[in-house]
Amino acid sequence: HAAEGILTARGGMTSHAAVVARGWGKTCVSGCSDLQVNEAARTITLGGVTLGEGDFLSLNGTTGEVIKGKQPLSPPTISGDLARFMDWVDQYRRLKVLANADTPEDAAAARKNGAEGIGLVRTEHMFFGSAERINAVRRMIMAVETKSRKAALEDLLPYQRSDFEGIFRAMDGLPVTIRLLDPPLHEFLPDGEAEEVVQEMASISGCKPEDVQDRIEKLSEVNPMLGFRGCRLGITYPEIAEMQARAILQAACNVKKEGVDVRPDIMVPLVGTPQELAHQAGLIRDIASSVCSEEGVNVAYRVGTMIEVPRAALVADEIAEHAEFFSFGTNDLTQMTFGYSRDDVNKFLPSYLSNGILTVDPFEVIDQRGVGQLIEFAVQRGRSTRPGLKVGICGEHGGEPSSVKFFDRKGLNYVSCSPFRVPIARLAAAQAQIEQA
């Protein structure tokens, strides 16, 4: 959170740095391939100019301009004529616009920009909120036995519960969709040289360095984005999903006692088979029943899934037997459908665009012909099983105007985007209805 702006040499519209920056409302220019970073000297070189730590740069996240020195800045606000215009916009649109937010502060910013709920809370982002949190996660990762893993998760539960309570309060009366743990576990290891990482993890976990080394090697994957992540973690280590479900439901019960109108939706990531969702949904419902009984409070909640694996879209009718809502994770769905790594696509995307192989970046504008067909098919099949199925999207496409219009035409209930793109999505949703009239 120390950075006022973010500039990267690699990546693109949906790379991790760009997604996180949008969520924080910070200006980001990613994929500046001419940028040379010298970490040892703490300098950067760009356009023949070398700058050191402490020198000022100005970034224009809309145009991608990187400007030497300080430029006059003005914070974005919705007021005056713009506020009046957005009131008109909301009179025309059908599609609801939610926001992706991971903290109570993000949720409040989203609501201020007109969001009608939270369409994606990434629980893993909460783990980095303090040393105590991330160290509990790292002890959990190092645990070989279920007992020690549960002990680490027990330390983490109060932090998760407190965060969820804050988000529920900020979104009083509006739905909040919380995604269970998604990334591979190795992403929570410290940065640094291998020996330094081993020593730090040994200190945190109390394990012998050789045992830490062995555990880290077992966590290593050739292709982690298709590896041990999402619901695969929750099925292999059910205590992880149990802790998160318990934290969500305890938080919901606590704020309901305060008079908050709480509406949690619990989302299982990376499902590819109905059996995966059935396993996780059963676990979540058992925990919910137990917590509500313990607290003496009944909380209405829904269990659903992210549709981000192409197979899930193809068997959506079977998955809908266990899901009360679908949320299309269009970043991963695009990645898996095209077979393009979203973090490496900029190596060849400029050539594809200049040669007419692609007309737009598919991670920025939804591919209606391919990915869009999967979405349309899944919506139809899902609602053939469950006619009232709530369907939305929570990828970065949710804030791109032409993509929003496509989702409106295909009958989705909502789009969810970064808090600071909510006004753009609201306008596009209204335009979609006017264009179809």
Phi, psi and chi 1 to 4 in degrees:
 res  aa     phi    psi   chi1   chi2   chi3   chi4
   1 HIS       -   -4.1  -68.6  -82.4      -      -
   2 ALA   -71.1  -30.5      -      -      -      -
   3 ALA   -71.9  137.5      -      -      -      -
   4 GLU   -86.1  -24.4  -67.0  -63.2  -37.0      -
   5 GLY  -152.5  164.2      -      -      -      -
   6 ILE  -131.1  129.2  -62.0  168.9      -      -
   7 LEU  -129.3  123.9  172.2   64.9      -      -
   8 THR  -126.5  151.8   71.6      -      -      -
   9 ALA   -83.0  -27.5      -      -      -      -
  10 ARG  -116.4  171.8  -63.9  177.5   54.8 -163.4
  11 GLY    97.1 -170.8      -      -      -      -
  12 GLY  -162.5 -156.9      -      -      -      -
  13 MET   -55.9  -37.4  176.6   80.3  175.8      -
  14 THR  -115.9   15.8   58.1      -      -      -
  15 SER   -68.5  163.3   61.3      -      -      -
  16 HIS   -57.5  -43.6 -170.2   67.4      -      -
  17 ALA   -60.2  -42.4      -      -      -      -
  18 ALA   -67.5  -42.2      -      -      -      -
  19 VAL   -64.4  -46.3  171.2      -      -      -
  20 VAL   -65.3  -41.7  171.5      -      -      -
  21 ALA   -60.9  -42.6      -      -      -      -
  22 ARG   -62.4  -41.5  -97.3 -167.1  -63.9  -81.0
  23 GLY   -62.0  -34.4      -      -      -      -
  24 TRP   -84.1   -9.3  -73.0  -15.8      -      -
  25 GLY    73.6   26.6      -      -      -      -
  26 LYS  -103.4  142.5  -66.3 -178.3 -176.6  -71.4
  27 THR   -65.6  136.4  -60.6      -      -      -
  28 CYS  -141.0  133.2  176.1      -      -      -
  29 VAL  -119.9  112.5  175.5      -      -      -
  30 SER  -115.4  153.7   60.8      -      -      -
  31 GLY    75.9   31.9      -      -      -      -
  32 CYS   -83.0   87.3 -178.8      -      -      -
  33 SER   -65.3  -21.0   56.4      -      -      -
  34 ASP   -79.6   -9.5  -69.0  -21.2      -      -
  35 LEU   -72.8  128.7  177.0   67.2      -      -
  36 GLN  -116.1  124.0  -62.9  175.4   10.3      -
  37 VAL  -111.8  124.3 -179.8      -      -      -
  38 ASN  -108.1   96.8 -172.8  -33.5      -      -
  39 GLU   -65.2  -37.8  -69.3 -170.4   43.3      -
  40 ALA   -63.5  -43.9      -      -      -      -
  41 ALA   -86.7   -9.9      -      -      -      -
  42 ARG    57.7   49.3  -56.0 -174.3   78.0   79.2
  43 THR  -131.8  161.2   62.6      -      -      -
  44 ILE  -128.3  150.8   66.1  165.7      -      -
  45 THR  -127.4  130.0  -59.0      -      -      -
  46 LEU  -152.4  128.5 -178.3   61.2      -      -
  47 GLY    60.9   32.4      -      -      -      -
  48 GLY    79.3    3.5      -      -      -      -
  49 VAL  -110.1  131.3  177.0      -      -      -
  50 THR  -108.1  129.6  -61.6      -      -      -
  51 LEU  -124.0  148.0  -60.9  174.8      -      -
  52 GLY  -109.3  174.5      -      -      -      -
  53 GLU   -58.6  130.8 -172.1  172.6   19.0      -
  54 GLY   100.8  -17.6      -      -      -      -
  55 ASP   -74.7  153.4  -67.6  -24.1      -      -
  56 PHE   -98.2  140.7  -81.0   93.3      -      -
  57 LEU  -128.0  151.3  -80.5  176.6      -      -
  58 SER  -118.1  137.0  -62.3      -      -      -
  59 LEU  -118.1  139.4  -55.4  176.4      -      -
  60 ASN  -112.8  102.5 -173.8  -35.9      -      -
  61 GLY   -68.6  -18.1      -      -      -      -
  62 THR   -80.2  -46.3  -58.8      -      -      -
  63 THR   -95.2  -16.2   63.4      -      -      -
  64 GLY    82.4   11.3      -      -      -      -
  65 GLU   -74.0  138.9  -70.2  175.1  -75.2      -
  66 VAL  -116.5  116.2 -178.9      -      -      -
  67 ILE  -117.1  130.9  -52.5  163.1      -      -
  68 LYS   -69.9  135.6 -178.0 -178.1  176.3 -177.4
  69 GLY    87.2 -178.3      -      -      -      -
  70 LYS   -86.3  135.9  -76.5 -173.4  175.5 -177.3
  71 GLN  -117.2  151.5  -62.6  -68.7  -48.7      -
  72 PRO   -63.4  136.7   19.6  -30.2      -      -
  73 LEU  -120.2  153.2  -52.8  174.8      -      -
  74 SER  -141.0  128.1   57.9      -      -      -
  75 PRO   -71.9  143.4   25.4  -32.5      -      -
  76 PRO   -74.3  136.8   26.8  -32.9      -      -
  77 THR  -141.2  154.4   58.3      -      -      -
  78 ILE  -109.9  103.6  -61.9  179.2      -      -
  79 SER  -155.5  171.6   59.1      -      -      -
  80 GLY    57.5 -131.1      -      -      -      -
  81 ASP   -63.2  -36.3  -70.4  -17.4      -      -
  82 LEU   -64.4  -42.1  177.7   57.8      -      -
  83 ALA   -62.2  -40.8      -      -      -      -
  84 ARG   -65.2  -42.2 -175.3 -178.8 -178.9 -170.4
  85 PHE   -61.7  -42.1  175.1   73.0      -      -
  86 MET   -66.4  -29.3  -65.7  -51.6  -63.2      -
  87 ASP   -63.2  -41.0  -73.7  -19.2      -      -
  88 TRP   -64.2  -42.3  -64.2  -18.4      -      -
  89 VAL   -55.0  -46.0  162.1      -      -      -
  90 ASP   -68.8  -18.6  -68.5  -22.4      -      -
  91 GLN   -72.4  -21.6  -66.7  173.1   22.5      -
  92 TYR  -101.2  -28.1  -76.4   89.9      -      -
  93 ARG   -80.5  150.4   66.5 -176.9  170.0   87.2
  94 ARG  -100.8  -41.7  175.1 -164.0   65.7   82.3
  95 LEU   -67.8  128.9 -160.2   65.3      -      -
  96 LYS   -77.5  149.8  -70.6 -172.2  176.8  -63.4
  97 VAL  -120.4  115.6  178.5      -      -      -
  98 LEU  -108.7  178.5  -76.8   64.6      -      -
  99 ALA  -130.9  153.2      -      -      -      -
 100 ASN   -88.7  123.4  -55.3  -23.1      -      -
 101 ALA  -151.5  143.1      -      -      -      -
 102 ASP  -119.0   -5.0  -53.4  -40.9      -      -
 103 THR  -138.8  162.7   66.3      -      -      -
 104 PRO   -58.1  -35.2  -27.3   35.3      -      -
 105 GLU   -66.1  -43.1  -66.0   76.6   19.0      -
 106 ASP   -61.0  -41.9  -68.5  -15.0      -      -
 107 ALA   -62.8  -42.2      -      -      -      -
 108 ALA   -64.4  -40.5      -      -      -      -
 109 ALA   -63.8  -39.6      -      -      -      -
 110 ALA   -62.6  -45.1      -      -      -      -
 111 ARG   -64.3  -38.0 -168.1  158.0 -166.0  164.5
 112 LYS   -62.0  -31.7 -173.3  176.1  180.0 -179.0
 113 ASN   -88.8    6.5  -76.7  -34.0      -      -
 114 GLY    97.5   12.2      -      -      -      -
 115 ALA   -66.7  142.7      -      -      -      -
 116 GLU  -104.0   28.7  -61.5  164.8  -75.9      -
 117 GLY   143.7 -179.7      -      -      -      -
 118 ILE  -111.0  121.5  -58.8  -60.9      -      -
 119 GLY   -93.9  -10.2      -      -      -      -
 120 LEU  -160.8  115.0  176.6   63.4      -      -
 121 VAL  -108.1  116.9  176.1      -      -      -
 122 ARG   -90.7   99.6  -68.3  155.4  -70.7 -153.6
 123 THR   -61.3  -28.2   53.0      -      -      -
 124 GLU   -66.8  -26.3   61.8  -87.4    6.4      -
 125 HIS   -66.2  -25.1  -72.8 -172.1      -      -
 126 MET   -69.3  -23.8  -60.3  171.3  172.7      -
 127 PHE   -65.4  -23.5  -64.5  164.0      -      -
 128 PHE   -92.4    9.7  -66.5   98.3      -      -
 129 GLY   -69.7  -21.9      -      -      -      -
 130 SER  -160.9  164.6   67.6      -      -      -
 131 ALA   -62.9  -37.3      -      -      -      -
 132 GLU   -62.5  -40.1  -68.5   81.6    6.3      -
 133 ARG   -66.1  -54.4  -64.1  172.7 -172.2 -131.3
 134 ILE   -66.7  -31.3 -167.0   60.7      -      -
 135 ASN   -68.5  -35.6  -73.8  -15.0      -      -
 136 ALA   -63.6  -41.5      -      -      -      -
 137 VAL   -61.7  -42.4  173.4      -      -      -
 138 ARG   -68.9  -34.1  -71.8  167.4  179.8  167.1
 139 ARG   -65.5  -38.4  -71.6 -162.1  -58.6  -84.8
 140 MET   -62.3  -42.0 -179.5  -91.9  -69.8      -
 141 ILE   -63.5  -38.9  -68.4  171.7      -      -
 142 MET   -77.2  -16.9  -73.3  -64.1  106.9      -
 143 ALA   -65.7  132.0      -      -      -      -
 144 VAL   -96.3  -34.5  176.9      -      -      -
 145 GLU   -99.3  149.9  -62.1  176.8   -7.7      -
 146 THR   -59.8  -38.4  -58.1      -      -      -
 147 LYS   -59.9  -47.4 -177.9  179.6  179.0 -179.5
 148 SER   -71.6  -31.0   51.4      -      -      -
 149 ARG   -66.8  -41.8 -168.1  158.9   39.6 -112.8
 150 LYS   -64.9  -36.2  -76.6 -174.7  174.1 -179.3
 151 ALA   -63.1  -42.4      -      -      -      -
 152 ALA   -66.2  -39.9      -      -      -      -
 153 LEU   -66.8  -33.1  -70.6  166.6      -      -
 154 GLU   -63.9  -35.2 -165.9   65.5   27.5      -
 155 ASP   -68.7  -31.2  -69.3  -19.6      -      -
 156 LEU   -80.2  -28.9 -167.9   59.1      -      -
 157 LEU   -54.7  -46.4 -173.0  147.5      -      -
 158 PRO   -60.6  -34.6  -21.8   33.1      -      -
 159 TYR   -66.4  -45.2  -63.6  112.6      -      -
 160 GLN   -62.4  -45.7  -68.6 -103.0  -85.1      -
 161 ARG   -59.8  -44.3 -178.7  175.3   58.9 -135.9
 162 SER   -62.8  -42.2  175.7      -      -      -
 163 ASP   -62.9  -44.0  -74.9  -22.9      -      -
 164 PHE   -64.2  -39.2  -64.3  143.8      -      -
 165 GLU   -59.3  -43.6  -72.5  172.8   -7.1      -
 166 GLY   -63.7  -40.6      -      -      -      -
 167 ILE   -68.3  -41.9  -68.4  172.9      -      -
 168 PHE   -61.7  -40.5  -71.2  147.8      -      -
 169 ARG   -64.9  -42.6  -68.7 -172.1 -171.5  102.6
 170 ALA   -64.8  -30.1      -      -      -      -
 171 MET  -107.4   30.1  -57.0  -50.0  -68.8      -
 172 ASP   -44.4  119.7 -174.1    3.3      -      -
 173 GLY    88.5   -1.7      -      -      -      -
 174 LEU  -122.3  153.5  -62.7  175.1      -      -
 175 PRO   -71.8  146.7   25.9  -34.4      -      -
 176 VAL  -130.4  115.8  175.9      -      -      -
 177 THR   -98.9  118.4  -55.9      -      -      -
 178 ILE  -111.1  120.3  -59.4  170.7      -      -
 179 ARG   -87.5  131.6 -177.5 -178.6   70.9 -174.1
 180 LEU   -69.2  168.9  -59.2 -175.7      -      -
 181 LEU   -49.8  129.6 -176.3   61.6      -      -
 182 ASP  -116.3  -45.9 -175.9   39.8      -      -
 183 PRO   -70.6  159.7  -12.0   26.2      -      -
 184 PRO   -65.0  149.6   20.3  -30.0      -      -
 185 LEU   -63.7  -28.9  -65.1  179.2      -      -
 186 HIS   -63.2  -18.9   70.6   81.3      -      -
 187 GLU   -66.9  -14.5  -71.8 -162.0    5.4      -
 188 PHE   -97.7    3.2  -58.4  105.3      -      -
 189 LEU   -75.1  155.0  -64.1  175.4      -      -
 190 PRO   -66.3  155.7  -11.9   23.9      -      -
 191 ASP   -81.8  158.6  -66.5  -34.1      -      -
 192 GLY   132.5 -178.5      -      -      -      -
 193 GLU   -66.1  152.0  -63.0  -63.8  -33.4      -
 194 ALA   -53.4  -44.6      -      -      -      -
 195 GLU   -65.8  -38.2 -171.8  174.3  -25.8      -
 196 GLU   -65.6  -41.4  -65.4  172.4   -7.6      -
 197 VAL   -63.1  -44.1  171.8      -      -      -
 198 VAL   -61.1  -45.7  168.1      -      -      -
 199 GLN   -64.2  -41.7  -70.1  -59.1  -37.1      -
 200 GLU   -65.6  -43.5 -175.6  174.2  -10.9      -
 201 MET   -67.1  -34.9  -69.7  -61.0  -71.0      -
 202 ALA   -64.9  -40.4      -      -      -      -
 203 SER   -65.8  -41.4  174.8      -      -      -
 204 ILE   -69.3  -43.4  -68.7  168.6      -      -
 205 SER   -93.1  -18.9   64.3      -      -      -
 206 GLY    77.5   10.1      -      -      -      -
 207 CYS   -86.5  159.2  -62.3      -      -      -
 208 LYS   -69.6  144.5  -63.2  176.8 -178.3  178.4
 209 PRO   -53.8  -37.8  -28.2   36.0      -      -
 210 GLU   -68.5  -32.4   54.1  -92.3   28.4      -
 211 ASP   -71.3  -38.3  -66.9  -25.2      -      -
 212 VAL   -62.3  -45.1  170.5      -      -      -
 213 GLN   -58.4  -43.7 -179.3   67.5   48.2      -
 214 ASP   -63.8  -41.6 -179.4   62.3      -      -
 215 ARG   -66.4  -42.5 -177.2   69.1  174.1  141.6
 216 ILE   -62.6  -40.8  -70.2  174.6      -      -
 217 GLU   -63.4  -36.9  -72.3  175.7   -1.2      -
 218 LYS   -70.4  -27.2  -72.3  179.5  178.9  177.0
 219 LEU   -76.9  -20.3  -72.1  173.6      -      -
 220 SER   -64.4  138.1  176.8      -      -      -
 221 GLU  -133.9  148.1  -64.2 -179.2  -74.8      -
 222 VAL   -70.6  -41.3  174.6      -      -      -
 223 ASN  -134.7   79.4 -166.2  -18.5      -      -
 224 PRO   -62.0  -28.5   18.9  -30.7      -      -
 225 MET   -67.4  -19.8  -72.5  -60.3   99.3      -
 226 LEU  -111.2   16.9  -63.0  178.4      -      -
 227 GLY  -106.7 -134.0      -      -      -      -
 228 PHE   -84.7   83.7 -169.2   26.3      -      -
 229 ARG  -152.4  175.9   55.0  173.2  -74.0 -138.3
 230 GLY    60.6 -140.5      -      -      -      -
 231 CYS   -63.3  -19.3   65.9      -      -      -
 232 ARG   -64.7  -34.0  -60.0  158.1 -163.4  170.7
 233 LEU   -66.8  -46.1  -74.3  168.8      -      -
 234 GLY   -67.0  -27.5      -      -      -      -
 235 ILE   -81.3  -41.4  -68.8  169.0      -      -
 236 THR   -72.3  -40.6  -54.2      -      -      -
 237 TYR  -120.2   77.5  -58.9  135.3      -      -
 238 PRO   -58.9  -22.8   16.9  -28.8      -      -
 239 GLU   -63.4  -24.3   53.1  -88.0   16.5      -
 240 ILE   -68.4  -51.2  -64.1  176.7      -      -
 241 ALA   -64.2  -36.3      -      -      -      -
 242 GLU   -62.8  -44.9  -72.4  170.7   -4.4      -
 243 MET   -60.8  -45.5 -178.9  -80.1  -72.4      -
 244 GLN   -67.0  -41.5  -67.4 -159.6  -64.0      -
 245 ALA   -62.4  -41.0      -      -      -      -
 246 ARG   -63.6  -43.9 -174.8  172.3  -62.7  -82.1
 247 ALA   -61.6  -42.4      -      -      -      -
 248 ILE   -62.9  -48.9  -66.2  166.4      -      -
 249 LEU   -72.3  -36.9  -90.8  -59.7      -      -
 250 GLN   -63.3  -42.5  -74.4  179.3  -12.6      -
 251 ALA   -61.7  -43.1      -      -      -      -
 252 ALA   -62.6  -43.0      -      -      -      -
 253 CYS   -63.9  -42.7  -71.5      -      -      -
 254 ASN   -62.6  -45.8  -71.8  -14.1      -      -
 255 VAL   -75.6  -27.5  -60.6      -      -      -
 256 LYS   -65.0  -35.7 -174.0  169.9 -177.0  179.2
 257 LYS   -63.1  -27.1  -69.0  175.1 -175.4  176.6
 258 GLU   -80.5   -7.5  -61.4  170.5    4.6      -
 259 GLY    99.0    7.1      -      -      -      -
 260 VAL   -77.6  136.2  173.0      -      -      -
 261 ASP   -83.1   97.1 -179.8    2.1      -      -
 262 VAL  -102.4  134.8   58.8      -      -      -
 263 ARG  -136.0   76.1  -55.7  179.9 -174.0 -174.9
 264 PRO   -81.2  137.7   27.4  -30.7      -      -
 265 ASP  -117.5  125.1  -72.8  -16.3      -      -
 266 ILE  -104.3  122.9  -56.9  174.2      -      -
 267 MET  -114.6  128.3 -175.9  158.7   65.5      -
 268 VAL   -95.9  122.9 -179.9      -      -      -
 269 PRO   -89.4  156.5   31.3  -32.9      -      -
 270 LEU    61.2   33.7 -145.9   71.0      -      -
 271 VAL   -75.0  136.4  160.8      -      -      -
 272 GLY  -124.4  -15.0      -      -      -      -
 273 THR  -134.1  152.0   71.7      -      -      -
 274 PRO   -63.5  -28.9   18.2  -29.3      -      -
 275 GLN   -65.5  -36.5  -68.4   83.6   -0.3      -
 276 GLU   -61.3  -47.3  -71.7  172.8  -40.9      -
 277 LEU   -68.0  -39.3 -177.3   57.4      -      -
 278 ALA   -59.1  -41.2      -      -      -      -
 279 HIS   -61.4  -51.3  178.3  -76.0      -      -
 280 GLN   -71.1  -38.2  -67.1  -72.4  -84.1      -
 281 ALA   -64.4  -40.3      -      -      -      -
 282 GLY   -61.9  -43.0      -      -      -      -
 283 LEU   -62.3  -46.2  179.2  153.0      -      -
 284 ILE   -62.4  -43.8  -68.3  164.7      -      -
 285 ARG   -68.5  -35.1  -68.6 -173.7  174.9  114.0
 286 ASP   -63.9  -44.3  -74.1  -13.0      -      -
 287 ILE   -63.7  -43.2  -68.4  -68.4      -      -
 288 ALA   -60.9  -43.0      -      -      -      -
 289 SER   -62.1  -42.8  176.5      -      -      -
 290 SER   -65.1  -47.0  173.4      -      -      -
 291 VAL   -64.8  -46.1  169.3      -      -      -
 292 CYS   -62.4  -35.0  -70.1      -      -      -
 293 SER   -67.8  -43.7  176.7      -      -      -
 294 GLU   -62.7  -40.1  -67.8  166.0    5.5      -
 295 GLU   -87.5  -13.6  -61.6  -67.4  -25.0      -
 296 GLY    68.0   30.1      -      -      -      -
 297 VAL  -133.1  136.8  177.5      -      -      -
 298 ASN   -99.1  124.0  -74.0  -39.1      -      -
 299 VAL  -117.0  125.5  171.7      -      -      -
 300 ALA   -78.2  127.7      -      -      -      -
 301 TYR  -143.8  164.8   67.7   95.0      -      -
 302 ARG  -127.2  151.1  -74.2 -179.3  -72.3 -152.8
 303 VAL  -116.7  128.6  178.3      -      -      -
 304 GLY  -144.8 -165.5      -      -      -      -
 305 THR  -145.1  156.7 -173.5      -      -      -
 306 MET   -83.8  133.3  -74.9 -174.4   86.3      -
 307 ILE   -99.7  100.1  -56.9  -68.9      -      -
 308 GLU  -134.5   -9.9   48.6 -163.9  -32.0      -
 309 VAL  -100.6  127.0  176.1      -      -      -
 310 PRO   -51.7  -36.3  -30.5   37.1      -      -
 311 ARG   -61.3  -36.1 -171.3 -176.5 -168.6  -82.5
 312 ALA   -61.5  -38.7      -      -      -      -
 313 ALA   -64.1  -37.0      -      -      -      -
 314 LEU   -74.4  -26.2  -63.3  173.6      -      -
 315 VAL  -114.2   33.0  -64.2      -      -      -
 316 ALA   -60.4  -29.6      -      -      -      -
 317 ASP   -64.7  -37.8   52.7  -22.6      -      -
 318 GLU   -74.3  -38.8  -61.6  174.7   39.1      -
 319 ILE   -66.6  -33.8  -71.7  175.6      -      -
 320 ALA   -65.6  -15.5      -      -      -      -
 321 GLU   -64.1  -25.1  -66.8  175.6    8.5      -
 322 HIS  -114.3   -8.7  -49.2  -76.0      -      -
 323 ALA  -109.9  133.1      -      -      -      -
 324 GLU   -93.6   -7.9  -65.2  167.9  -79.7      -
 325 PHE  -157.7  154.2   66.9   89.9      -      -
 326 PHE  -115.0  140.6  -75.9  171.4      -      -
 327 SER  -130.4  117.4  179.1      -      -      -
 328 PHE   -78.1  119.2  -69.7   94.0      -      -
 329 GLY   -86.6   86.6      -      -      -      -
 330 THR   -70.5  -19.6   54.2      -      -      -
 331 ASN   -65.2  -52.9  -62.3  -18.2      -      -
 332 ASP   -71.7  -35.8  -94.6  -24.1      -      -
 333 LEU   -63.1  -40.1 -173.6   59.6      -      -
 334 THR   -65.4  -44.0  -62.5      -      -      -
 335 GLN   -59.2  -45.0 -179.8  169.0 -120.8      -
 336 MET   -78.1  -29.9  -65.8 -170.6 -165.8      -
 337 THR   -73.4  -43.8  -57.8      -      -      -
 338 PHE   -80.0  -26.8  -87.5   95.9      -      -
 339 GLY    76.1   24.4      -      -      -      -
 340 TYR  -103.0  130.9  -62.9  164.4      -      -
 341 SER   -74.0  123.3  164.5      -      -      -
 342 ARG   -69.2  -20.3   59.8  177.8  175.6  166.8
 343 ASP   -87.7  -11.7  -70.3  -42.1      -      -
 344 ASP  -121.5   -1.3  -60.3  -57.7      -      -
 345 VAL   -61.8  -26.6   70.6      -      -      -
 346 ASN   -67.5  -10.3  -89.1    7.5      -      -
 347 LYS   -68.1  -30.4  -68.1  179.8  179.5  177.9
 348 PHE  -125.6  -11.8   59.9   86.1      -      -
 349 LEU   -59.1  -43.2 -176.9   61.5      -      -
 350 PRO   -56.7  -38.5  -27.4   37.0      -      -
 351 SER   -66.8  -40.5  -63.2      -      -      -
 352 TYR   -63.7  -39.4  -89.0   42.9      -      -
 353 LEU   -71.6  -42.5  -65.9  173.1      -      -
 354 SER   -69.4  -27.5   63.1      -      -      -
 355 ASN   -93.7    2.1  -74.9  -64.4      -      -
 356 GLY    75.5   11.8      -      -      -      -
 357 ILE   -69.2  -39.8  -66.7  170.0      -      -
 358 LEU  -122.8  147.6  -67.3  174.5      -      -
 359 THR   -96.8  -22.2   56.8      -      -      -
 360 VAL  -143.9  163.0  -66.8      -      -      -
 361 ASP   -73.1  115.2  178.7  -10.4      -      -
 362 PRO   -67.4  -13.8   25.2  -33.8      -      -
 363 PHE   -85.2  -11.1  -69.2  101.6      -      -
 364 GLU  -103.2  -42.7 -177.5  175.9   -9.9      -
 365 VAL  -118.4  128.0  179.5      -      -      -
 366 ILE   -59.4  136.2 -162.7   72.4      -      -
 367 ASP   -78.6   94.5  164.8   44.2      -      -
 368 GLN   -65.9  -32.4  -61.7 -176.4   21.5      -
 369 ARG   -72.4  -35.8 -170.3   78.9 -176.2   90.4
 370 GLY  -109.6  -71.1      -      -      -      -
 371 VAL   -59.9  -39.6  177.9      -      -      -
 372 GLY   -61.2  -37.9      -      -      -      -
 373 GLN   -65.6  -38.2  -80.8 -156.8   51.2      -
 374 LEU   -62.2  -41.5  -77.8  174.5      -      -
 375 ILE   -63.4  -48.4  -67.3  171.8      -      -
 376 GLU   -59.8  -44.1 -176.5  175.9    9.5      -
 377 PHE   -62.2  -45.3 -178.3   84.7      -      -
 378 ALA   -65.3  -38.8      -      -      -      -
 379 VAL   -61.4  -46.8  171.0      -      -      -
 380 GLN   -63.7  -45.9  -67.7  171.2   -8.4      -
 381 ARG   -69.0  -40.9  -65.4  -63.9  -68.4  -91.4
 382 GLY   -61.9  -43.0      -      -      -      -
 383 ARG   -77.8  -15.6  -74.5  177.5  174.0  162.5
 384 SER   -68.8  -28.9   71.2      -      -      -
 385 THR   -88.0  -43.0  -63.3      -      -      -
 386 ARG  -130.4   91.1 -166.8 -177.5  -69.1  -95.8
 387 PRO   -54.8  -32.1  -26.7   35.7      -      -
 388 GLY   -92.3   18.3      -      -      -      -
 389 LEU   -58.6  125.9 -174.3   70.2      -      -
 390 LYS   -79.6  128.8  175.3 -175.8  172.2 -176.6
 391 VAL  -133.8  132.4 -179.2      -      -      -
 392 GLY  -149.7 -173.1      -      -      -      -
 393 ILE  -132.3  149.8   77.5  112.9      -      -
 394 CYS  -131.5   19.8   60.8      -      -      -
 395 GLY   -88.2  177.8      -      -      -      -
 396 GLU   -66.4  -16.5  -74.3  -55.9  -54.6      -
 397 HIS   -63.6  -18.0  -61.4   94.4      -      -
 398 GLY   -65.7  -10.8      -      -      -      -
 399 GLY  -114.9   10.0      -      -      -      -
 400 GLU  -102.4  123.0 -165.1  -77.3  -45.4      -
 401 PRO   -54.8  -50.1  -29.5   36.8      -      -
 402 SER   -65.8  -32.4   67.3      -      -      -
 403 SER   -69.3  -42.3  -56.6      -      -      -
 404 VAL   -59.1  -42.0  171.2      -      -      -
 405 LYS   -64.1  -38.0  -67.0  176.0 -176.3 -179.9
 406 PHE   -62.8  -45.2  171.6   79.7      -      -
 407 PHE   -64.5  -34.0  -60.1  134.3      -      -
 408 ASP   -65.2  -44.5 -175.7   83.9      -      -
 409 ARG   -63.2  -30.6  -68.0 -164.5  -59.1  -87.8
 410 LYS   -89.5    6.5  -61.2  -51.8  174.6 -175.6
 411 GLY    83.0   17.9      -      -      -      -
 412 LEU   -67.2  155.9  -86.9   66.7      -      -
 413 ASN   -84.3  -31.0  -59.9  102.6      -      -
 414 TYR  -158.0  162.6   71.0   89.5      -      -
 415 VAL  -121.9  152.2  -64.2      -      -      -
 416 SER  -130.3  132.1 -174.3      -      -      -
 417 CYS  -141.4 -179.9   57.7      -      -      -
 418 SER   -61.4  146.4  -60.5      -      -      -
 419 PRO   -51.9  -36.1  -27.0   34.8      -      -
 420 PHE   -85.2   -0.4  -60.9   90.9      -      -
 421 ARG  -105.1    0.4  -58.1 -175.7   85.2 -167.3
 422 VAL   -56.6  -46.2  166.0      -      -      -
 423 PRO   -59.7  -36.9  -25.5   36.1      -      -
 424 ILE   -63.1  -44.3  -63.4  170.9      -      -
 425 ALA   -66.2  -38.2      -      -      -      -
 426 ARG   -60.9  -45.1  -70.3  163.3   62.0 -168.4
 427 LEU   -64.0  -44.8  175.3   57.6      -      -
 428 ALA   -63.0  -37.9      -      -      -      -
 429 ALA   -64.7  -37.9      -      -      -      -
 430 ALA   -68.8  -42.9      -      -      -      -
 431 GLN   -60.2  -36.7  -69.7  171.6  -24.1      -
 432 ALA   -60.6  -42.9      -      -      -      -
 433 GLN   -68.1  -38.8  -75.4  -65.3  -68.2      -
 434 ILE   -66.3  -41.6  -67.5  169.8      -      -
 435 GLU   -65.5  -28.9  -69.4  167.5    6.7      -
 436 GLN   -87.4  -12.0  -67.4  174.6   59.6      -
 437 ALA   -68.2      -      -      -      -      -
